[in-house]
Amino acid sequence: MRYLSGVMTWILIILYVIIMAILGYLCLNTANNMATEDTAAGKPNDRSTTRKVLTGFAISLWVVDGITVLLIICFYNQIQLAIAILKAASDFLNSTPQTLIAPLIEVLTLLVLLAYWIAIFM
């Protein structure tokens, strides 16, 4: 876990940026395909609103993606700090695995109390 936290964090960030860019491209490509289909079939522009919405959505996805890249650049040190905190938490969990049992005991206790409460009031 300690060695994967940094790699997984950066992979998820990069995948987010790539997926946003691909979604923008797909929206724009769909809008362009709709335009070429309408002109090739000689149909009136009854889907012009849909094309405009798809084009606007693609542009907005790319703008959000660009802002995300700028924020990643600006918050690089904070991301590195978060990765270091994840690594420290991983070290703590490796050294004291019994801390994972405490929430389970608490949930089981609450379920028993809930069952008792339901049994009393029914």
N, CA, C and O atoms as CSV, one atom per row, in Angstrom:
chain,resi,resn,atom,element,x,y,z
A,1,MET,N,N,0.831,-1.200,0.000
A,1,MET,CA,C,0.000,0.000,0.000
A,1,MET,C,C,0.866,1.250,0.000
A,1,MET,O,O,0.545,2.233,-0.668
A,2,ARG,N,N,1.945,1.213,0.737
A,2,ARG,CA,C,2.806,2.381,0.842
A,2,ARG,C,C,3.383,2.758,-0.517
A,2,ARG,O,O,3.464,3.938,-0.861
A,3,TYR,N,N,3.776,1.769,-1.272
A,3,TYR,CA,C,4.431,2.046,-2.547
A,3,TYR,C,C,3.446,2.362,-3.660
A,3,TYR,O,O,3.823,2.956,-4.670
A,4,LEU,N,N,2.209,1.979,-3.491
A,4,LEU,CA,C,1.212,2.221,-4.532
A,4,LEU,C,C,0.452,3.527,-4.370
A,4,LEU,O,O,-0.195,3.980,-5.315
A,5,SER,N,N,0.513,4.135,-3.208
A,5,SER,CA,C,-0.325,5.319,-2.977
A,5,SER,C,C,0.036,6.472,-3.909
A,5,SER,O,O,-0.857,7.124,-4.452
A,6,GLY,N,N,1.303,6.731,-4.100
A,6,GLY,CA,C,1.700,7.817,-4.997
A,6,GLY,C,C,1.376,7.510,-6.448
A,6,GLY,O,O,0.873,8.362,-7.181
A,7,VAL,N,N,1.670,6.284,-6.850
A,7,VAL,CA,C,1.413,5.886,-8.233
A,7,VAL,C,C,-0.078,5.924,-8.532
A,7,VAL,O,O,-0.492,6.440,-9.571
A,8,MET,N,N,-0.888,5.379,-7.625
A,8,MET,CA,C,-2.327,5.363,-7.849
A,8,MET,C,C,-2.916,6.771,-7.868
A,8,MET,O,O,-3.816,7.055,-8.659
A,9,THR,N,N,-2.425,7.637,-7.021
A,9,THR,CA,C,-2.922,9.012,-7.003
A,9,THR,C,C,-2.664,9.697,-8.338
A,9,THR,O,O,-3.566,10.310,-8.909
A,10,TRP,N,N,-1.443,9.595,-8.834
A,10,TRP,CA,C,-1.119,10.252,-10.097
A,10,TRP,C,C,-1.813,9.593,-11.280
A,10,TRP,O,O,-2.193,10.277,-12.230
A,11,ILE,N,N,-1.983,8.277,-11.236
A,11,ILE,CA,C,-2.708,7.606,-12.322
A,11,ILE,C,C,-4.156,8.083,-12.362
A,11,ILE,O,O,-4.688,8.341,-13.441
A,12,LEU,N,N,-4.796,8.204,-11.208
A,12,LEU,CA,C,-6.181,8.671,-11.174
A,12,LEU,C,C,-6.313,10.115,-11.658
A,12,LEU,O,O,-7.263,10.453,-12.365
A,13,ILE,N,N,-5.364,10.957,-11.278
A,13,ILE,CA,C,-5.404,12.350,-11.738
A,13,ILE,C,C,-5.228,12.429,-13.246
A,13,ILE,O,O,-5.952,13.161,-13.922
A,14,ILE,N,N,-4.276,11.685,-13.770
A,14,ILE,CA,C,-4.026,11.705,-15.219
A,14,ILE,C,C,-5.203,11.108,-15.974
A,14,ILE,O,O,-5.592,11.627,-17.020
A,15,LEU,N,N,-5.779,10.021,-15.459
A,15,LEU,CA,C,-6.950,9.429,-16.110
A,15,LEU,C,C,-8.129,10.394,-16.143
A,15,LEU,O,O,-8.858,10.453,-17.133
A,16,TYR,N,N,-8.319,11.150,-15.064
A,16,TYR,CA,C,-9.399,12.140,-15.042
A,16,TYR,C,C,-9.208,13.166,-16.157
A,16,TYR,O,O,-10.153,13.485,-16.879
A,17,VAL,N,N,-8.002,13.673,-16.294
A,17,VAL,CA,C,-7.736,14.685,-17.320
A,17,VAL,C,C,-7.935,14.093,-18.713
A,17,VAL,O,O,-8.524,14.739,-19.580
A,18,ILE,N,N,-7.451,12.876,-18.933
A,18,ILE,CA,C,-7.583,12.251,-20.252
A,18,ILE,C,C,-9.052,11.959,-20.574
A,18,ILE,O,O,-9.496,12.192,-21.698
A,19,ILE,N,N,-9.795,11.458,-19.608
A,19,ILE,CA,C,-11.206,11.135,-19.860
A,19,ILE,C,C,-12.018,12.387,-20.156
A,19,ILE,O,O,-12.898,12.366,-21.016
A,20,MET,N,N,-11.734,13.471,-19.456
A,20,MET,CA,C,-12.445,14.729,-19.748
A,20,MET,C,C,-12.155,15.204,-21.167
A,20,MET,O,O,-13.060,15.658,-21.867
A,21,ALA,N,N,-10.895,15.102,-21.598
A,21,ALA,CA,C,-10.536,15.517,-22.953
A,21,ALA,C,C,-11.206,14.620,-23.992
A,21,ALA,O,O,-11.689,15.110,-25.013
A,22,ILE,N,N,-11.238,13.313,-23.740
A,22,ILE,CA,C,-11.871,12.383,-24.673
A,22,ILE,C,C,-13.377,12.628,-24.756
A,22,ILE,O,O,-13.952,12.587,-25.843
A,23,LEU,N,N,-14.016,12.883,-23.615
A,23,LEU,CA,C,-15.451,13.176,-23.634
A,23,LEU,C,C,-15.746,14.446,-24.429
A,23,LEU,O,O,-16.735,14.505,-25.160
A,24,GLY,N,N,-14.899,15.456,-24.292
A,24,GLY,CA,C,-15.075,16.666,-25.091
A,24,GLY,C,C,-14.942,16.389,-26.571
A,24,GLY,O,O,-15.710,16.904,-27.384
A,25,TYR,N,N,-13.948,15.562,-26.919
A,25,TYR,CA,C,-13.762,15.203,-28.327
A,25,TYR,C,C,-14.962,14.422,-28.852
A,25,TYR,O,O,-15.420,14.673,-29.966
A,26,LEU,N,N,-15.474,13.484,-28.069
A,26,LEU,CA,C,-16.617,12.696,-28.515
A,26,LEU,C,C,-17.865,13.559,-28.718
A,26,LEU,O,O,-18.626,13.347,-29.662
A,27,CYS,N,N,-18.068,14.523,-27.835
A,27,CYS,CA,C,-19.207,15.436,-28.003
A,27,CYS,C,C,-19.066,16.255,-29.279
A,27,CYS,O,O,-20.026,16.404,-30.035
A,28,LEU,N,N,-17.879,16.780,-29.516
A,28,LEU,CA,C,-17.658,17.578,-30.722
A,28,LEU,C,C,-17.755,16.711,-31.968
A,28,LEU,O,O,-18.308,17.148,-32.978
A,29,ASN,N,N,-17.234,15.502,-31.918
A,29,ASN,CA,C,-17.298,14.594,-33.056
A,29,ASN,C,C,-18.743,14.225,-33.370
A,29,ASN,O,O,-19.124,14.156,-34.539
A,30,THR,N,N,-19.550,13.990,-32.339
A,30,THR,CA,C,-20.961,13.682,-32.547
A,30,THR,C,C,-21.688,14.862,-33.180
A,30,THR,O,O,-22.520,14.681,-34.070
A,31,ALA,N,N,-21.377,16.056,-32.725
A,31,ALA,CA,C,-22.007,17.245,-33.315
A,31,ALA,C,C,-21.616,17.400,-34.777
A,31,ALA,O,O,-22.458,17.736,-35.610
A,32,ASN,N,N,-20.363,17.161,-35.095
A,32,ASN,CA,C,-19.921,17.273,-36.495
A,32,ASN,C,C,-20.542,16.176,-37.356
A,32,ASN,O,O,-20.899,16.428,-38.507
A,33,ASN,N,N,-20.678,14.967,-36.820
A,33,ASN,CA,C,-21.324,13.893,-37.578
A,33,ASN,C,C,-22.782,14.204,-37.843
A,33,ASN,O,O,-23.300,13.895,-38.917
A,34,MET,N,N,-23.443,14.808,-36.882
A,34,MET,CA,C,-24.838,15.191,-37.085
A,34,MET,C,C,-24.944,16.228,-38.193
A,34,MET,O,O,-25.879,16.186,-38.993
A,35,ALA,N,N,-24.005,17.151,-38.247
A,35,ALA,CA,C,-24.035,18.198,-39.275
A,35,ALA,C,C,-23.811,17.600,-40.654
A,35,ALA,O,O,-24.496,17.970,-41.607
A,36,THR,N,N,-22.857,16.677,-40.774
A,36,THR,CA,C,-22.589,16.087,-42.094
A,36,THR,C,C,-23.733,15.177,-42.537
A,36,THR,O,O,-24.038,15.115,-43.728
A,37,GLU,N,N,-24.374,14.470,-41.598
A,37,GLU,CA,C,-25.512,13.622,-41.955
A,37,GLU,C,C,-26.682,14.464,-42.447
A,37,GLU,O,O,-27.362,14.094,-43.405
A,38,ASP,N,N,-26.911,15.585,-41.797
A,38,ASP,CA,C,-28.034,16.441,-42.196
A,38,ASP,C,C,-27.795,17.041,-43.579
A,38,ASP,O,O,-28.722,17.102,-44.388
A,39,THR,N,N,-26.586,17.480,-43.862
A,39,THR,CA,C,-26.320,18.086,-45.174
A,39,THR,C,C,-26.279,17.022,-46.260
A,39,THR,O,O,-26.688,17.299,-47.388
A,40,ALA,N,N,-25.803,15.818,-45.967
A,40,ALA,CA,C,-25.742,14.763,-46.979
A,40,ALA,C,C,-27.127,14.249,-47.325
A,40,ALA,O,O,-27.383,13.908,-48.480
A,41,ALA,N,N,-28.019,14.187,-46.362
A,41,ALA,CA,C,-29.372,13.685,-46.602
A,41,ALA,C,C,-30.303,14.775,-47.112
A,41,ALA,O,O,-31.431,14.486,-47.513
A,42,GLY,N,N,-29.849,16.015,-47.101
A,42,GLY,CA,C,-30.667,17.123,-47.565
A,42,GLY,C,C,-31.778,17.484,-46.604
A,42,GLY,O,O,-32.764,18.108,-46.997
A,43,LYS,N,N,-31.628,17.097,-45.344
A,43,LYS,CA,C,-32.634,17.416,-44.335
A,43,LYS,C,C,-32.486,18.867,-43.896
A,43,LYS,O,O,-31.399,19.440,-43.971
A,44,PRO,N,N,-33.569,19.446,-43.446
A,44,PRO,CA,C,-33.420,20.779,-42.843
A,44,PRO,C,C,-32.668,20.664,-41.519
A,44,PRO,O,O,-32.533,19.578,-40.955
A,45,ASN,N,N,-32.200,21.768,-41.053
A,45,ASN,CA,C,-31.417,21.792,-39.810
A,45,ASN,C,C,-32.311,21.710,-38.586
A,45,ASN,O,O,-32.365,22.650,-37.793
A,46,ASP,N,N,-33.010,20.599,-38.426
A,46,ASP,CA,C,-33.893,20.445,-37.280
A,46,ASP,C,C,-33.121,20.026,-36.030
A,46,ASP,O,O,-33.652,20.096,-34.922
A,47,ARG,N,N,-31.891,19.598,-36.201
A,47,ARG,CA,C,-31.083,19.206,-35.046
A,47,ARG,C,C,-29.977,20.224,-34.753
A,47,ARG,O,O,-28.972,19.893,-34.125
A,48,SER,N,N,-30.169,21.440,-35.206
A,48,SER,CA,C,-29.126,22.454,-34.998
A,48,SER,C,C,-28.973,22.793,-33.517
A,48,SER,O,O,-27.868,23.079,-33.056
A,49,THR,N,N,-30.067,22.763,-32.781
A,49,THR,CA,C,-29.982,23.044,-31.345
A,49,THR,C,C,-29.180,21.961,-30.635
A,49,THR,O,O,-28.370,22.257,-29.757
A,50,THR,N,N,-29.403,20.715,-31.013
A,50,THR,CA,C,-28.648,19.619,-30.406
A,50,THR,C,C,-27.170,19.744,-30.722
A,50,THR,O,O,-26.324,19.510,-29.859
A,51,ARG,N,N,-26.853,20.113,-31.963
A,51,ARG,CA,C,-25.442,20.299,-32.341
A,51,ARG,C,C,-24.804,21.433,-31.551
A,51,ARG,O,O,-23.659,21.325,-31.111
A,52,LYS,N,N,-25.541,22.509,-31.374
A,52,LYS,CA,C,-25.003,23.634,-30.605
A,52,LYS,C,C,-24.776,23.252,-29.146
A,52,LYS,O,O,-23.772,23.634,-28.544
A,53,VAL,N,N,-25.716,22.498,-28.583
A,53,VAL,CA,C,-25.574,22.062,-27.193
A,53,VAL,C,C,-24.370,21.135,-27.052
A,53,VAL,O,O,-23.591,21.271,-26.109
A,54,LEU,N,N,-24.212,20.193,-27.985
A,54,LEU,CA,C,-23.065,19.286,-27.929
A,54,LEU,C,C,-21.745,20.033,-28.095
A,54,LEU,O,O,-20.767,19.730,-27.412
A,55,THR,N,N,-21.717,20.991,-28.986
A,55,THR,CA,C,-20.504,21.786,-29.173
A,55,THR,C,C,-20.197,22.603,-27.925
A,55,THR,O,O,-19.044,22.678,-27.501
A,56,GLY,N,N,-21.210,23.211,-27.337
A,56,GLY,CA,C,-21.007,23.970,-26.102
A,56,GLY,C,C,-20.571,23.082,-24.955
A,56,GLY,O,O,-19.737,23.472,-24.138
A,57,PHE,N,N,-21.140,21.883,-24.896
A,57,PHE,CA,C,-20.751,20.950,-23.846
A,57,PHE,C,C,-19.304,20.510,-24.025
A,57,PHE,O,O,-18.571,20.385,-23.045
A,58,ALA,N,N,-18.886,20.275,-25.266
A,58,ALA,CA,C,-17.496,19.890,-25.529
A,58,ALA,C,C,-16.546,21.001,-25.115
A,58,ALA,O,O,-15.517,20.749,-24.488
A,59,ILE,N,N,-16.895,22.225,-25.466
A,59,ILE,CA,C,-16.034,23.361,-25.100
A,59,ILE,C,C,-15.977,23.515,-23.588
A,59,ILE,O,O,-14.913,23.772,-23.026
A,60,SER,N,N,-17.125,23.357,-22.926
A,60,SER,CA,C,-17.117,23.496,-21.468
A,60,SER,C,C,-16.309,22.373,-20.813
A,60,SER,O,O,-15.633,22.611,-19.812
A,61,LEU,N,N,-16.367,21.154,-21.359
A,61,LEU,CA,C,-15.543,20.064,-20.824
A,61,LEU,C,C,-14.059,20.389,-20.970
A,61,LEU,O,O,-13.274,20.132,-20.057
A,62,TRP,N,N,-13.674,20.947,-22.105
A,62,TRP,CA,C,-12.264,21.292,-22.312
A,62,TRP,C,C,-11.833,22.440,-21.415
A,62,TRP,O,O,-10.695,22.466,-20.947
A,63,VAL,N,N,-12.728,23.388,-21.169
A,63,VAL,CA,C,-12.395,24.487,-20.255
A,63,VAL,C,C,-12.193,23.956,-18.843
A,63,VAL,O,O,-11.232,24.319,-18.166
A,64,VAL,N,N,-13.108,23.093,-18.404
A,64,VAL,CA,C,-12.964,22.492,-17.074
A,64,VAL,C,C,-11.679,21.674,-17.009
A,64,VAL,O,O,-10.985,21.687,-15.992
A,65,ASP,N,N,-11.362,20.972,-18.076
A,65,ASP,CA,C,-10.140,20.178,-18.127
A,65,ASP,C,C,-8.901,21.074,-18.044
A,65,ASP,O,O,-7.939,20.750,-17.348
A,66,GLY,N,N,-8.932,22.182,-18.745
A,66,GLY,CA,C,-7.805,23.119,-18.677
A,66,GLY,C,C,-7.644,23.720,-17.291
A,66,GLY,O,O,-6.528,23.857,-16.790
A,67,ILE,N,N,-8.766,24.078,-16.672
A,67,ILE,CA,C,-8.702,24.606,-15.310
A,67,ILE,C,C,-8.176,23.547,-14.354
A,67,ILE,O,O,-7.419,23.851,-13.432
A,68,THR,N,N,-8.586,22.290,-14.580
A,68,THR,CA,C,-8.094,21.195,-13.742
A,68,THR,C,C,-6.585,21.042,-13.873
A,68,THR,O,O,-5.892,20.861,-12.872
A,69,VAL,N,N,-6.076,21.110,-15.079
A,69,VAL,CA,C,-4.623,21.003,-15.283
A,69,VAL,C,C,-3.908,22.148,-14.582
A,69,VAL,O,O,-2.874,21.933,-13.951
A,70,LEU,N,N,-4.444,23.363,-14.683
A,70,LEU,CA,C,-3.835,24.495,-13.993
A,70,LEU,C,C,-3.860,24.305,-12.476
A,70,LEU,O,O,-2.888,24.626,-11.793
A,71,LEU,N,N,-4.970,23.783,-11.950
A,71,LEU,CA,C,-5.057,23.538,-10.515
A,71,LEU,C,C,-4.087,22.444,-10.071
A,71,LEU,O,O,-3.506,22.522,-8.989
A,72,ILE,N,N,-3.920,21.430,-10.909
A,72,ILE,CA,C,-2.954,20.377,-10.580
A,72,ILE,C,C,-1.548,20.959,-10.527
A,72,ILE,O,O,-0.764,20.620,-9.640
A,73,ILE,N,N,-1.233,21.822,-11.460
A,73,ILE,CA,C,0.093,22.460,-11.460
A,73,ILE,C,C,0.258,23.339,-10.228
A,73,ILE,O,O,1.308,23.329,-9.585
A,74,CYS,N,N,-0.785,24.098,-9.902
A,74,CYS,CA,C,-0.687,24.998,-8.748
A,74,CYS,C,C,-0.623,24.240,-7.421
A,74,CYS,O,O,0.072,24.663,-6.497
A,75,PHE,N,N,-1.337,23.133,-7.325
A,75,PHE,CA,C,-1.403,22.389,-6.070
A,75,PHE,C,C,-0.506,21.161,-6.058
A,75,PHE,O,O,-0.778,20.201,-5.337
A,76,TYR,N,N,0.550,21.180,-6.841
A,76,TYR,CA,C,1.456,20.038,-6.915
A,76,TYR,C,C,2.043,19.703,-5.543
A,76,TYR,O,O,2.091,18.536,-5.153
A,77,ASN,N,N,2.484,20.718,-4.817
A,77,ASN,CA,C,3.085,20.461,-3.501
A,77,ASN,C,C,2.061,19.893,-2.518
A,77,ASN,O,O,2.396,19.028,-1.709
A,78,GLN,N,N,0.826,20.367,-2.582
A,78,GLN,CA,C,-0.210,19.848,-1.693
A,78,GLN,C,C,-0.564,18.403,-2.060
A,78,GLN,O,O,-0.869,17.597,-1.182
A,79,ILE,N,N,-0.524,18.079,-3.348
A,79,ILE,CA,C,-0.774,16.704,-3.770
A,79,ILE,C,C,0.334,15.800,-3.254
A,79,ILE,O,O,0.067,14.694,-2.785
A,80,GLN,N,N,1.577,16.265,-3.338
A,80,GLN,CA,C,2.703,15.491,-2.815
A,80,GLN,C,C,2.571,15.301,-1.303
A,80,GLN,O,O,2.893,14.236,-0.777
A,81,LEU,N,N,2.100,16.335,-0.609
A,81,LEU,CA,C,1.882,16.224,0.835
A,81,LEU,C,C,0.791,15.199,1.142
A,81,LEU,O,O,0.927,14.406,2.074
A,82,ALA,N,N,-0.285,15.214,0.365
A,82,ALA,CA,C,-1.365,14.240,0.563
A,82,ALA,C,C,-0.865,12.820,0.323
A,82,ALA,O,O,-1.258,11.894,1.033
A,83,ILE,N,N,-0.007,12.646,-0.667
A,83,ILE,CA,C,0.576,11.327,-0.922
A,83,ILE,C,C,1.441,10.895,0.246
A,83,ILE,O,O,1.408,9.731,0.644
A,84,ALA,N,N,2.217,11.821,0.801
A,84,ALA,CA,C,3.048,11.492,1.968
A,84,ALA,C,C,2.179,11.109,3.167
A,84,ALA,O,O,2.530,10.201,3.921
A,85,ILE,N,N,1.052,11.792,3.346
A,85,ILE,CA,C,0.135,11.452,4.441
A,85,ILE,C,C,-0.461,10.065,4.222
A,85,ILE,O,O,-0.602,9.298,5.174
A,86,LEU,N,N,-0.814,9.734,2.975
A,86,LEU,CA,C,-1.319,8.395,2.681
A,86,LEU,C,C,-0.276,7.324,2.984
A,86,LEU,O,O,-0.603,6.252,3.494
A,87,LYS,N,N,0.983,7.626,2.667
A,87,LYS,CA,C,2.049,6.672,2.959
A,87,LYS,C,C,2.234,6.494,4.463
A,87,LYS,O,O,2.454,5.378,4.932
A,88,ALA,N,N,2.147,7.580,5.216
A,88,ALA,CA,C,2.260,7.482,6.676
A,88,ALA,C,C,1.081,6.705,7.256
A,88,ALA,O,O,1.263,5.898,8.168
A,89,ALA,N,N,-0.107,6.936,6.745
A,89,ALA,CA,C,-1.272,6.185,7.213
A,89,ALA,C,C,-1.132,4.703,6.879
A,89,ALA,O,O,-1.543,3.844,7.658
A,90,SER,N,N,-0.564,4.416,5.743
A,90,SER,CA,C,-0.328,3.021,5.373
A,90,SER,C,C,0.672,2.365,6.314
A,90,SER,O,O,0.493,1.215,6.716
A,91,ASP,N,N,1.717,3.093,6.663
A,91,ASP,CA,C,2.688,2.565,7.630
A,91,ASP,C,C,2.022,2.301,8.980
A,91,ASP,O,O,2.286,1.282,9.618
A,92,PHE,N,N,1.165,3.216,9.408
A,92,PHE,CA,C,0.470,3.043,10.684
A,92,PHE,C,C,-0.427,1.811,10.656
A,92,PHE,O,O,-0.435,1.030,11.608
A,93,LEU,N,N,-1.187,1.628,9.568
A,93,LEU,CA,C,-2.068,0.468,9.479
A,93,LEU,C,C,-1.290,-0.834,9.389
A,93,LEU,O,O,-1.749,-1.867,9.875
A,94,ASN,N,N,-0.111,-0.791,8.768
A,94,ASN,CA,C,0.717,-1.996,8.713
A,94,ASN,C,C,1.281,-2.345,10.086
A,94,ASN,O,O,1.437,-3.520,10.417
A,95,SER,N,N,1.583,-1.335,10.875
A,95,SER,CA,C,2.171,-1.610,12.181
A,95,SER,C,C,1.118,-1.940,13.239
A,95,SER,O,O,1.404,-2.681,14.180
A,96,THR,N,N,-0.084,-1.406,13.098
A,96,THR,CA,C,-1.156,-1.678,14.074
A,96,THR,C,C,-2.438,-2.078,13.336
A,96,THR,O,O,-3.348,-1.258,13.217
A,97,PRO,N,N,-2.533,-3.310,12.839
A,97,PRO,CA,C,-3.724,-3.723,12.090
A,97,PRO,C,C,-4.976,-3.849,12.952
A,97,PRO,O,O,-6.088,-3.884,12.426
A,98,GLN,N,N,-4.803,-3.917,14.278
A,98,GLN,CA,C,-5.990,-4.042,15.140
A,98,GLN,C,C,-6.853,-2.793,15.099
A,98,GLN,O,O,-8.005,-2.844,15.529
A,99,THR,N,N,-6.345,-1.677,14.601
A,99,THR,CA,C,-7.169,-0.473,14.502
A,99,THR,C,C,-8.296,-0.641,13.489
A,99,THR,O,O,-9.281,0.096,13.531
A,100,LEU,N,N,-8.161,-1.600,12.582
A,100,LEU,CA,C,-9.236,-1.854,11.623
A,100,LEU,C,C,-10.401,-2.602,12.251
A,100,LEU,O,O,-11.505,-2.600,11.706
A,101,ILE,N,N,-10.167,-3.240,13.390
A,101,ILE,CA,C,-11.215,-4.017,14.045
A,101,ILE,C,C,-12.163,-3.115,14.839
A,101,ILE,O,O,-13.343,-3.438,14.973
A,102,ALA,N,N,-11.675,-2.008,15.361
A,102,ALA,CA,C,-12.488,-1.124,16.204
A,102,ALA,C,C,-13.753,-0.621,15.496
A,102,ALA,O,O,-14.817,-0.664,16.113
A,103,PRO,N,N,-13.709,-0.152,14.252
A,103,PRO,CA,C,-14.963,0.274,13.608
A,103,PRO,C,C,-15.942,-0.882,13.411
A,103,PRO,O,O,-17.154,-0.691,13.509
A,104,LEU,N,N,-15.426,-2.075,13.134
A,104,LEU,CA,C,-16.322,-3.221,12.969
A,104,LEU,C,C,-17.049,-3.550,14.265
A,104,LEU,O,O,-18.244,-3.848,14.250
A,105,ILE,N,N,-16.337,-3.498,15.381
A,105,ILE,CA,C,-16.966,-3.752,16.678
A,105,ILE,C,C,-18.024,-2.703,16.973
A,105,ILE,O,O,-19.094,-3.019,17.494
A,106,GLU,N,N,-17.728,-1.467,16.642
A,106,GLU,CA,C,-18.690,-0.393,16.880
A,106,GLU,C,C,-19.956,-0.591,16.051
A,106,GLU,O,O,-21.064,-0.430,16.563
A,107,VAL,N,N,-19.798,-0.938,14.779
A,107,VAL,CA,C,-20.960,-1.147,13.915
A,107,VAL,C,C,-21.777,-2.338,14.400
A,107,VAL,O,O,-23.006,-2.276,14.433
A,108,LEU,N,N,-21.107,-3.417,14.774
A,108,LEU,CA,C,-21.833,-4.584,15.286
A,108,LEU,C,C,-22.588,-4.260,16.565
A,108,LEU,O,O,-23.719,-4.711,16.744
A,109,THR,N,N,-21.984,-3.487,17.453
A,109,THR,CA,C,-22.646,-3.074,18.685
A,109,THR,C,C,-23.875,-2.230,18.381
A,109,THR,O,O,-24.926,-2.414,18.996
A,110,LEU,N,N,-23.748,-1.319,17.450
A,110,LEU,CA,C,-24.895,-0.491,17.076
A,110,LEU,C,C,-25.999,-1.321,16.441
A,110,LEU,O,O,-27.176,-1.041,16.668
A,111,LEU,N,N,-25.660,-2.325,15.659
A,111,LEU,CA,C,-26.678,-3.187,15.067
A,111,LEU,C,C,-27.406,-4.000,16.131
A,111,LEU,O,O,-28.620,-4.191,16.053
A,112,VAL,N,N,-26.665,-4.475,17.120
A,112,VAL,CA,C,-27.298,-5.210,18.213
A,112,VAL,C,C,-28.245,-4.294,18.983
A,112,VAL,O,O,-29.364,-4.693,19.307
A,113,LEU,N,N,-27.813,-3.087,19.274
A,113,LEU,CA,C,-28.682,-2.134,19.976
A,113,LEU,C,C,-29.907,-1.770,19.150
A,113,LEU,O,O,-31.003,-1.621,19.690
A,114,LEU,N,N,-29.722,-1.627,17.840
A,114,LEU,CA,C,-30.847,-1.323,16.965
A,114,LEU,C,C,-31.838,-2.477,16.937
A,114,LEU,O,O,-33.049,-2.264,16.989
A,115,ALA,N,N,-31.323,-3.699,16.856
A,115,ALA,CA,C,-32.207,-4.872,16.871
A,115,ALA,C,C,-32.964,-4.954,18.195
A,115,ALA,O,O,-34.154,-5.270,18.202
A,116,TYR,N,N,-32.303,-4.679,19.301
A,116,TYR,CA,C,-32.943,-4.687,20.617
A,116,TYR,C,C,-34.022,-3.613,20.681
A,116,TYR,O,O,-35.116,-3.849,21.194
A,117,TRP,N,N,-33.708,-2.438,20.160
A,117,TRP,CA,C,-34.666,-1.327,20.170
A,117,TRP,C,C,-35.896,-1.661,19.332
A,117,TRP,O,O,-37.021,-1.361,19.729
A,118,ILE,N,N,-35.682,-2.278,18.179
A,118,ILE,CA,C,-36.807,-2.662,17.321
A,118,ILE,C,C,-37.642,-3.741,17.997
A,118,ILE,O,O,-38.871,-3.715,17.943
A,119,ALA,N,N,-36.955,-4.698,18.641
A,119,ALA,CA,C,-37.691,-5.783,19.317
A,119,ALA,C,C,-38.542,-5.249,20.450
A,119,ALA,O,O,-39.642,-5.755,20.675
A,120,ILE,N,N,-38.076,-4.253,21.166
A,120,ILE,CA,C,-38.835,-3.696,22.284
A,120,ILE,C,C,-40.077,-2.966,21.792
A,120,ILE,O,O,-41.148,-3.117,22.380
A,121,PHE,N,N,-39.961,-2.199,20.752
A,121,PHE,CA,C,-41.069,-1.348,20.305
A,121,PHE,C,C,-42.013,-2.028,19.316
A,121,PHE,O,O,-42.945,-1.394,18.822
A,122,MET,N,N,-41.792,-3.285,19.025
A,122,MET,CA,C,-42.709,-3.973,18.105
A,122,MET,C,C,-43.641,-4.808,18.851
A,122,MET,O,O,-44.493,-5.467,18.255
